[in-house]
Amino acid sequence: MLETLLAAISGLVLTIIETLGYPGVFLLMLVGNANIPIPSEIIMTFSGFLVGMGNFQFWLVVLAGTLGDIAGSLISYLVARRMSHKFQASNDFKRAENWYKRFGAASLFLGKLVPLIRGFIAFPAGIFKVKLWKFLLLIASGALLWSILLTYIGFILGGNWTTIEPYFRKFDFAIIAILALGFIWWLRHRFSRAHKTGHQL
């Protein structure tokens, strides 16, 4: 089921890029970084392949991908910033906020270099109200490096660019498993504490 869904998404991505060109790269990267999981690995490596075919120019692909990445991340950040008040009442929010203040800035840059996570990393930055200039600087730095890397990989691999996809997919599945286990632990922690205190979640 999941493999079928990924194949359908991949087909849609390729069609959009071939039809719209650079605006398609920008649009897909925007959507993929606004909390909608469209794999940038497919977008940018296929675009890199098209660079090798002579259909695209390398730095225009990188520019379109980077700007789309920043735009999508900014949307996610602004939405989360407006919603932050809904989370502030809980003690968990305060603990998470303290952690993010210590490590969050660096994690924005590093998160942009990790498949799957990179599409969602801007949301907690908005919730914890990271300064906009710092957010944009770190996000842009990570997005630029990621776009250059994947475009170059697609360019080098040529028609064999799809050979890297299984490795990214395995990495994505591993991250999903880790996140799922973390969420289960969090639920158990919340239910256990609620049971001990007699309070509702």
Accessible surface in RSA format (square Angstrom, percent):
REM  Atomic radii and reference values for relative SASA: ProtOr
REM  Chains: A
REM  Algorithm: Lee & Richards
REM  Probe-radius: 1.40
REM  Slices: 20
REM RES _ NUM      All-atoms   Total-Side   Main-Chain    Non-polar    All polar
REM                ABS   REL    ABS   REL    ABS   REL    ABS   REL    ABS   REL
RES MET A   1   197.87 102.5 154.33 102.1  43.54 103.7 132.00 112.2  65.86  87.3
RES LEU A   2    83.23  46.4  78.05  55.8   5.18  13.0  79.80  56.0   3.43   9.2
RES GLU A   3   112.15  64.4 108.20  81.9   3.95   9.4  60.72 117.4  51.43  42.0
RES THR A   4    97.47  69.3  91.36  92.6   6.10  14.5  66.86  89.8  30.61  46.3
RES LEU A   5    94.00  52.4  90.19  64.5   3.81   9.6  93.67  65.8   0.33   0.9
RES LEU A   6    22.03  12.3  21.85  15.6   0.18   0.5  21.86  15.4   0.17   0.5
RES ALA A   7    66.86  61.5  49.87  77.0  16.99  38.6  57.61  81.1   9.25  24.5
RES ALA A   8    63.92  58.8  45.31  69.9  18.61  42.3  57.02  80.3   6.90  18.3
RES ILE A   9    37.16  21.1  35.60  26.5   1.56   3.8  37.10  26.7   0.06   0.2
RES SER A  10    15.82  13.4  15.82  21.1   0.00   0.0  15.64  33.3   0.18   0.2
RES GLY A  11    35.29  43.5   0.00   N/A  35.29  43.5  32.66  89.6   2.63   5.9
RES LEU A  12   106.12  59.1 100.30  71.8   5.82  14.6 104.08  73.1   2.04   5.5
RES VAL A  13     1.08   0.7   1.08   1.0   0.00   0.0   1.08   0.9   0.00   0.0
RES LEU A  14    45.56  25.4  45.56  32.6   0.00   0.0  45.56  32.0   0.00   0.0
RES THR A  15    78.23  55.6  77.31  78.4   0.92   2.2  51.80  69.6  26.43  40.0
RES ILE A  16    36.19  20.6  34.47  25.7   1.72   4.1  36.19  26.1   0.00   0.0
RES ILE A  17     0.36   0.2   0.00   0.0   0.36   0.9   0.00   0.0   0.36   1.0
RES GLU A  18   118.64  68.1  84.26  63.7  34.37  81.8  28.38  54.9  90.25  73.7
RES THR A  19   102.11  72.6  68.23  69.2  33.88  80.7  60.08  80.7  42.04  63.5
RES LEU A  20    86.74  48.3  71.38  51.1  15.36  38.6  75.84  53.3  10.90  29.3
RES GLY A  21    15.28  18.8   0.00   N/A  15.28  18.8  14.96  41.1   0.32   0.7
RES TYR A  22    61.71  28.8  60.65  34.5   1.06   2.8  57.34  43.1   4.37   5.4
RES PRO A  23    87.70  63.9  79.61  72.6   8.09  29.4  85.44  70.5   2.25  14.0
RES GLY A  24     0.00   0.0   0.00   N/A   0.00   0.0   0.00   0.0   0.00   0.0
RES VAL A  25     0.00   0.0   0.00   0.0   0.00   0.0   0.00   0.0   0.00   0.0
RES PHE A  26    72.43  36.2  72.43  44.9   0.00   0.0  72.43  43.9   0.00   0.0
RES LEU A  27    80.21  44.7  80.21  57.4   0.00   0.0  80.21  56.3   0.00   0.0
RES LEU A  28     5.04   2.8   5.04   3.6   0.00   0.0   5.04   3.5   0.00   0.0
RES MET A  29     0.34   0.2   0.25   0.2   0.09   0.2   0.09   0.1   0.25   0.3
RES LEU A  30    35.99  20.0  35.99  25.7   0.00   0.0  35.99  25.3   0.00   0.0
RES VAL A  31    37.18  24.5  36.45  33.0   0.73   1.7  37.18  32.3   0.00   0.0
RES GLY A  32     7.73   9.5   0.00   N/A   7.73   9.5   1.62   4.4   6.11  13.7
RES ASN A  33     2.77   1.9   1.93   1.9   0.83   2.0   0.00   0.0   2.77   2.7
RES ALA A  34    20.85  19.2  10.18  15.7  10.67  24.3  10.21  14.4  10.64  28.2
RES ASN A  35    48.66  33.6  33.59  32.5  15.07  36.3  21.10  50.8  27.56  26.6
RES ILE A  36    91.63  52.1  90.91  67.7   0.72   1.7  91.44  65.8   0.19   0.5
RES PRO A  37    82.14  59.9  67.99  62.0  14.15  51.4  76.51  63.2   5.63  35.0
RES ILE A  38    30.10  17.1  24.06  17.9   6.04  14.6  24.69  17.8   5.41  14.7
RES PRO A  39    13.91  10.1   5.27   4.8   8.63  31.4  13.80  11.4   0.11   0.7
RES SER A  40     6.11   5.2   4.50   6.0   1.60   3.7   3.97   8.5   2.13   3.0
RES GLU A  41     6.15   3.5   5.25   4.0   0.90   2.1   2.00   3.9   4.15   3.4
RES ILE A  42     2.09   1.2   1.57   1.2   0.52   1.2   2.09   1.5   0.00   0.0
RES ILE A  43     0.58   0.3   0.58   0.4   0.00   0.0   0.58   0.4   0.00   0.0
RES MET A  44     0.00   0.0   0.00   0.0   0.00   0.0   0.00   0.0   0.00   0.0
RES THR A  45     0.87   0.6   0.87   0.9   0.00   0.0   0.00   0.0   0.87   1.3
RES PHE A  46     9.36   4.7   9.36   5.8   0.00   0.0   9.36   5.7   0.00   0.0
RES SER A  47     0.00   0.0   0.00   0.0   0.00   0.0   0.00   0.0   0.00   0.0
RES GLY A  48     0.00   0.0   0.00   N/A   0.00   0.0   0.00   0.0   0.00   0.0
RES PHE A  49    36.77  18.4  36.55  22.6   0.23   0.6  36.56  22.2   0.21   0.6
RES LEU A  50    13.33   7.4  13.33   9.5   0.00   0.0  13.33   9.4   0.00   0.0
RES VAL A  51    18.12  11.9  10.09   9.1   8.03  19.4  10.09   8.8   8.03  21.8
RES GLY A  52    44.73  55.2   0.00   N/A  44.73  55.2  12.27  33.7  32.46  72.7
RES MET A  53   120.06  62.2  90.44  59.9  29.62  70.5  69.56  59.1  50.50  66.9
RES GLY A  54    64.48  79.5   0.00   N/A  64.48  79.5  31.75  87.1  32.73  73.3
RES ASN A  55    95.83  66.1  66.21  64.0  29.62  71.3  19.50  46.9  76.33  73.8
RES PHE A  56    24.30  12.2  16.39  10.1   7.91  20.6  17.97  10.9   6.33  18.1
RES GLN A  57   120.70  67.5 116.94  85.5   3.77   9.0  36.51  77.7  84.20  63.9
RES PHE A  58    43.10  21.6  38.39  23.8   4.71  12.3  38.39  23.3   4.71  13.5
RES TRP A  59   160.47  64.4 155.58  75.3   4.89  11.5 129.46  69.0  31.01  50.3
RES LEU A  60    75.93  42.3  73.85  52.8   2.08   5.2  73.85  51.9   2.08   5.6
RES VAL A  61     0.00   0.0   0.00   0.0   0.00   0.0   0.00   0.0   0.00   0.0
RES VAL A  62     2.41   1.6   2.41   2.2   0.00   0.0   2.41   2.1   0.00   0.0
RES LEU A  63    93.33  52.0  90.77  64.9   2.56   6.4  93.23  65.5   0.10   0.3
RES ALA A  64    10.97  10.1   6.37   9.8   4.60  10.5  10.69  15.1   0.27   0.7
RES GLY A  65     0.00   0.0   0.00   N/A   0.00   0.0   0.00   0.0   0.00   0.0
RES THR A  66    11.50   8.2  11.50  11.7   0.00   0.0  11.50  15.4   0.00   0.0
RES LEU A  67    85.01  47.3  82.69  59.2   2.32   5.8  82.70  58.1   2.31   6.2
RES GLY A  68     0.00   0.0   0.00   N/A   0.00   0.0   0.00   0.0   0.00   0.0
RES ASP A  69     0.00   0.0   0.00   0.0   0.00   0.0   0.00   0.0   0.00   0.0
RES ILE A  70    34.23  19.5  34.23  25.5   0.00   0.0  34.23  24.7   0.00   0.0
RES ALA A  71    26.36  24.2  20.78  32.1   5.58  12.7  25.44  35.8   0.92   2.4
RES GLY A  72     0.00   0.0   0.00   N/A   0.00   0.0   0.00   0.0   0.00   0.0
RES SER A  73     0.21   0.2   0.21   0.3   0.00   0.0   0.00   0.0   0.21   0.3
RES LEU A  74    51.93  28.9  51.93  37.2   0.00   0.0  51.93  36.5   0.00   0.0
RES ILE A  75    78.68  44.8  77.14  57.5   1.54   3.7  78.62  56.6   0.06   0.2
RES SER A  76     1.66   1.4   0.07   0.1   1.59   3.7   1.65   3.5   0.00   0.0
RES TYR A  77     1.95   0.9   1.95   1.1   0.00   0.0   1.46   1.1   0.49   0.6
RES LEU A  78    83.08  46.3  82.43  59.0   0.65   1.6  82.69  58.1   0.40   1.1
RES VAL A  79    70.58  46.4  67.77  61.4   2.81   6.8  70.43  61.2   0.15   0.4
RES ALA A  80     0.00   0.0   0.00   0.0   0.00   0.0   0.00   0.0   0.00   0.0
RES ARG A  81    90.10  37.8  84.39  43.0   5.71  13.6  19.54  26.7  70.56  42.8
RES ARG A  82   200.30  84.1 182.63  93.1  17.67  42.1  66.16  90.4 134.13  81.3
RES MET A  83    62.19  32.2  61.94  41.0   0.26   0.6  49.26  41.9  12.93  17.1
RES SER A  84     1.77   1.5   1.77   2.4   0.00   0.0   0.00   0.0   1.77   2.5
RES HIS A  85   117.47  64.2 101.91  70.8  15.56  39.8  77.37  79.7  40.10  46.7
RES LYS A  86   144.66  70.6 108.63  66.7  36.03  85.8  67.30  60.6  77.36  82.4
RES PHE A  87    82.14  41.1  76.72  47.5   5.42  14.1  81.94  49.7   0.20   0.6
RES GLN A  88    64.08  35.8  58.56  42.8   5.51  13.1  12.75  27.1  51.32  38.9
RES ALA A  89   105.38  96.9  65.33 100.8  40.06  91.1  76.22 107.3  29.16  77.2
RES SER A  90    42.62  36.0  32.89  43.9   9.74  22.4  33.79  72.0   8.83  12.4
RES ASN A  91    99.98  68.9  95.24  92.0   4.75  11.4   8.58  20.7  91.40  88.3
RES ASP A  92    30.08  21.1  25.93  25.8   4.15   9.8  21.71  51.1   8.36   8.3
RES PHE A  93    14.11   7.1   7.92   4.9   6.20  16.1  13.79   8.4   0.32   0.9
RES LYS A  94   107.68  52.5 107.37  65.9   0.32   0.8  67.15  60.4  40.53  43.2
RES ARG A  95   124.22  52.2 116.76  59.5   7.46  17.8  73.26 100.1  50.96  30.9
RES ALA A  96    42.13  38.7  34.36  53.0   7.77  17.7  41.32  58.2   0.81   2.1
RES GLU A  97    32.11  18.4  32.11  24.3   0.00   0.0   0.00   0.0  32.11  26.2
RES ASN A  98    88.84  61.3  86.41  83.5   2.43   5.9  25.45  61.2  63.39  61.3
RES TRP A  99   136.19  54.7 131.33  63.6   4.86  11.4 116.26  62.0  19.93  32.3
RES TYR A 100    11.36   5.3   9.46   5.4   1.89   4.9   9.46   7.1   1.89   2.3
RES LYS A 101   147.55  72.0 111.38  68.3  36.17  86.1  72.68  65.4  74.87  79.8
RES ARG A 102   186.85  78.5 150.86  76.9  35.99  85.7  53.51  73.1 133.35  80.8
RES PHE A 103    92.98  46.5  88.43  54.8   4.54  11.8  91.65  55.6   1.32   3.8
RES GLY A 104     0.05   0.1   0.00   N/A   0.05   0.1   0.00   0.0   0.05   0.1
RES ALA A 105    35.62  32.8  32.32  49.9   3.30   7.5  32.40  45.6   3.22   8.5
RES ALA A 106    62.34  57.3  52.54  81.1   9.80  22.3  59.55  83.9   2.80   7.4
RES SER A 107    26.06  22.0  23.74  31.7   2.32   5.3  24.63  52.5   1.43   2.0
RES LEU A 108     0.00   0.0   0.00   0.0   0.00   0.0   0.00   0.0   0.00   0.0
RES PHE A 109    59.44  29.7  59.44  36.8   0.00   0.0  59.44  36.0   0.00   0.0
RES LEU A 110   104.90  58.4 103.80  74.3   1.10   2.8 103.97  73.0   0.93   2.5
RES GLY A 111     6.34   7.8   0.00   N/A   6.34   7.8   5.99  16.4   0.35   0.8
RES LYS A 112     0.70   0.3   0.70   0.4   0.00   0.0   0.00   0.0   0.70   0.7
RES LEU A 113    50.95  28.4  37.00  26.5  13.96  35.1  37.00  26.0  13.96  37.6
RES VAL A 114    42.00  27.6  41.74  37.8   0.26   0.6  42.00  36.5   0.00   0.0
RES PRO A 115     6.89   5.0   6.89   6.3   0.00   0.0   6.89   5.7   0.00   0.0
RES LEU A 116    39.67  22.1  27.34  19.6  12.34  31.0  35.91  25.2   3.76  10.1
RES ILE A 117    57.48  32.7  54.76  40.8   2.71   6.5  57.48  41.4   0.00   0.0
RES ARG A 118     7.94   3.3   7.21   3.7   0.73   1.7   5.92   8.1   2.02   1.2
RES GLY A 119     8.13  10.0   0.00   N/A   8.13  10.0   7.04  19.3   1.09   2.4
RES PHE A 120    78.85  39.5  77.22  47.8   1.64   4.3  77.30  46.9   1.55   4.4
RES ILE A 121    20.35  11.6  18.30  13.6   2.05   4.9  20.33  14.6   0.02   0.0
RES ALA A 122     1.90   1.8   1.38   2.1   0.52   1.2   1.38   1.9   0.52   1.4
RES PHE A 123    50.16  25.1  50.16  31.1   0.00   0.0  50.16  30.4   0.00   0.0
RES PRO A 124    39.27  28.6  39.11  35.7   0.16   0.6  39.27  32.4   0.00   0.0
RES ALA A 125     0.00   0.0   0.00   0.0   0.00   0.0   0.00   0.0   0.00   0.0
RES GLY A 126     0.00   0.0   0.00   N/A   0.00   0.0   0.00   0.0   0.00   0.0
RES ILE A 127    20.12  11.5  19.07  14.2   1.05   2.5  19.07  13.7   1.05   2.8
RES PHE A 128    29.23  14.6  18.87  11.7  10.36  27.0  19.72  12.0   9.52  27.2
RES LYS A 129    98.76  48.2  82.43  50.6  16.33  38.9  35.06  31.6  63.70  67.9
RES VAL A 130    19.11  12.6  12.41  11.2   6.70  16.2  19.11  16.6   0.00   0.0
RES LYS A 131   133.13  64.9 125.86  77.2   7.27  17.3  75.51  68.0  57.62  61.4
RES LEU A 132    83.46  46.5  77.55  55.5   5.91  14.9  77.55  54.5   5.91  15.9
RES TRP A 133   156.53  62.8 146.32  70.8  10.20  24.0 141.31  75.3  15.22  24.7
RES LYS A 134    70.51  34.4  70.51  43.3   0.00   0.0  20.54  18.5  49.97  53.2
RES PHE A 135     0.10   0.0   0.10   0.1   0.00   0.0   0.10   0.1   0.00   0.0
RES LEU A 136    56.42  31.4  55.58  39.8   0.84   2.1  55.85  39.2   0.57   1.5
RES LEU A 137   105.32  58.7 100.19  71.7   5.13  12.9 104.78  73.6   0.54   1.5
RES LEU A 138    37.17  20.7  37.17  26.6   0.00   0.0  37.17  26.1   0.00   0.0
RES ILE A 139     0.13   0.1   0.13   0.1   0.00   0.0   0.13   0.1   0.00   0.0
RES ALA A 140    30.95  28.5  29.53  45.6   1.42   3.2  29.83  42.0   1.11   3.0
RES SER A 141    46.27  39.1  35.07  46.8  11.20  25.8  23.25  49.5  23.02  32.3
RES GLY A 142     0.00   0.0   0.00   N/A   0.00   0.0   0.00   0.0   0.00   0.0
RES ALA A 143     0.00   0.0   0.00   0.0   0.00   0.0   0.00   0.0   0.00   0.0
RES LEU A 144    80.62  44.9  80.62  57.7   0.00   0.0  80.62  56.6   0.00   0.0
RES LEU A 145    84.07  46.8  82.66  59.1   1.41   3.6  83.84  58.9   0.24   0.6
RES TRP A 146    10.12   4.1  10.07   4.9   0.05   0.1  10.12   5.4   0.00   0.0
RES SER A 147     0.00   0.0   0.00   0.0   0.00   0.0   0.00   0.0   0.00   0.0
RES ILE A 148    50.33  28.6  50.33  37.5   0.00   0.0  50.33  36.2   0.00   0.0
RES LEU A 149    83.00  46.2  79.70  57.0   3.30   8.3  82.98  58.3   0.02   0.1
RES LEU A 150     0.22   0.1   0.22   0.2   0.00   0.0   0.22   0.2   0.00   0.0
RES THR A 151     0.00   0.0   0.00   0.0   0.00   0.0   0.00   0.0   0.00   0.0
RES TYR A 152   115.78  54.1 115.78  65.9   0.00   0.0  78.57  59.0  37.21  45.9
RES ILE A 153    44.58  25.4  42.51  31.7   2.07   5.0  44.58  32.1   0.00   0.0
RES GLY A 154     0.00   0.0   0.00   N/A   0.00   0.0   0.00   0.0   0.00   0.0
RES PHE A 155    86.52  43.3  76.67  47.5   9.86  25.7  76.70  46.5   9.83  28.1
RES ILE A 156   101.86  58.0  75.82  56.5  26.04  62.8  78.02  56.2  23.84  64.7
RES LEU A 157    56.38  31.4  46.29  33.1  10.09  25.4  48.90  34.3   7.47  20.1
RES GLY A 158    19.66  24.2   0.00   N/A  19.66  24.2  19.66  53.9   0.00   0.0
RES GLY A 159    55.63  68.6   0.00   N/A  55.63  68.6  24.93  68.4  30.70  68.8
RES ASN A 160    95.72  66.0  94.07  90.9   1.65   4.0   8.99  21.6  86.73  83.8
RES TRP A 161    18.01   7.2  17.97   8.7   0.04   0.1   8.44   4.5   9.57  15.5
RES THR A 162    64.91  46.2  60.48  61.3   4.43  10.6  37.79  50.8  27.13  41.0
RES THR A 163    72.10  51.3  62.49  63.4   9.61  22.9  62.91  84.5   9.19  13.9
RES ILE A 164    30.55  17.4  30.49  22.7   0.07   0.2  30.55  22.0   0.00   0.0
RES GLU A 165    37.22  21.4  36.26  27.4   0.96   2.3  11.08  21.4  26.14  21.3
RES PRO A 166    68.12  49.6  62.88  57.3   5.24  19.1  67.76  55.9   0.36   2.2
RES TYR A 167   156.56  73.1 149.53  85.1   7.03  18.3 102.68  77.2  53.88  66.4
RES PHE A 168    33.27  16.6  32.60  20.2   0.67   1.8  33.14  20.1   0.13   0.4
RES ARG A 169    17.36   7.3  17.36   8.8   0.00   0.0  12.85  17.6   4.51   2.7
RES LYS A 170   139.88  68.2 132.87  81.5   7.01  16.7  84.65  76.2  55.23  58.8
RES PHE A 171    94.44  47.2  90.01  55.7   4.43  11.5  93.88  56.9   0.56   1.6
RES ASP A 172     9.42   6.6   9.42   9.4   0.00   0.0   4.09   9.6   5.33   5.3
RES PHE A 173    67.92  34.0  62.76  38.9   5.16  13.4  63.67  38.6   4.25  12.2
RES ALA A 174    49.84  45.8  40.29  62.2   9.54  21.7  48.78  68.7   1.06   2.8
RES ILE A 175    12.93   7.4  12.88   9.6   0.05   0.1  12.93   9.3   0.00   0.0
RES ILE A 176    80.28  45.7  79.15  59.0   1.13   2.7  79.68  57.4   0.60   1.6
RES ALA A 177    51.38  47.2  44.69  69.0   6.69  15.2  51.08  71.9   0.30   0.8
RES ILE A 178   118.20  67.3 115.42  86.0   2.78   6.7 115.89  83.5   2.30   6.3
RES LEU A 179   100.96  56.2  94.11  67.3   6.85  17.2  96.00  67.4   4.96  13.3
RES ALA A 180    47.21  43.4  38.90  60.0   8.32  18.9  46.57  65.6   0.64   1.7
RES LEU A 181   122.84  68.4 117.99  84.4   4.86  12.2 118.37  83.1   4.47  12.0
RES GLY A 182    37.76  46.6   0.00   N/A  37.76  46.6  33.88  93.0   3.88   8.7
RES PHE A 183   116.31  58.2 110.53  68.5   5.77  15.0 114.79  69.6   1.52   4.3
RES ILE A 184    92.94  52.9  92.76  69.1   0.18   0.4  92.91  66.9   0.03   0.1
RES TRP A 185   162.07  65.0 159.31  77.1   2.77   6.5 133.09  71.0  28.99  47.0
RES TRP A 186   102.13  41.0 102.13  49.4   0.00   0.0  93.35  49.8   8.78  14.2
RES LEU A 187    58.49  32.6  58.49  41.8   0.00   0.0  58.49  41.1   0.00   0.0
RES ARG A 188   177.11  74.4 170.39  86.9   6.72  16.0  51.08  69.8 126.03  76.4
RES HIS A 189    67.10  36.7  59.82  41.6   7.27  18.6  45.08  46.5  22.02  25.6
RES ARG A 190    44.36  18.6  43.11  22.0   1.25   3.0   2.72   3.7  41.65  25.2
RES PHE A 191   119.44  59.8 116.11  71.9   3.33   8.7 116.32  70.5   3.12   8.9
RES SER A 192    51.61  43.6  42.67  56.9   8.94  20.6  32.68  69.6  18.93  26.5
RES ARG A 193    75.24  31.6  72.72  37.1   2.51   6.0  46.38  63.4  28.85  17.5
RES ALA A 194    15.61  14.4  10.07  15.5   5.54  12.6  13.74  19.4   1.87   5.0
RES HIS A 195   157.83  86.3 135.59  94.2  22.24  56.9  90.47  93.2  67.36  78.4
RES LYS A 196   167.67  81.8 130.20  79.9  37.47  89.2  82.10  73.9  85.57  91.1
RES THR A 197    73.64  52.4  46.61  47.2  27.03  64.4  51.63  69.4  22.00  33.3
RES GLY A 198    66.84  82.4   0.00   N/A  66.84  82.4  34.19  93.8  32.65  73.1
RES HIS A 199   131.25  71.7 120.79  84.0  10.46  26.8  82.39  84.9  48.86  56.9
RES GLN A 200   175.15  97.9 147.29 107.6  27.85  66.3  56.28 119.8 118.87  90.2
RES LEU A 201   103.52  57.7  49.40  35.3  54.12 136.0  65.88  46.3  37.64 101.3
END  Absolute sums over single chains surface
CHAIN  1 A    11374.4       9895.9       1478.5       8313.7       3060.6
END  Absolute sums over all chains
TOTAL         11374.4       9895.9       1478.5       8313.7       3060.6
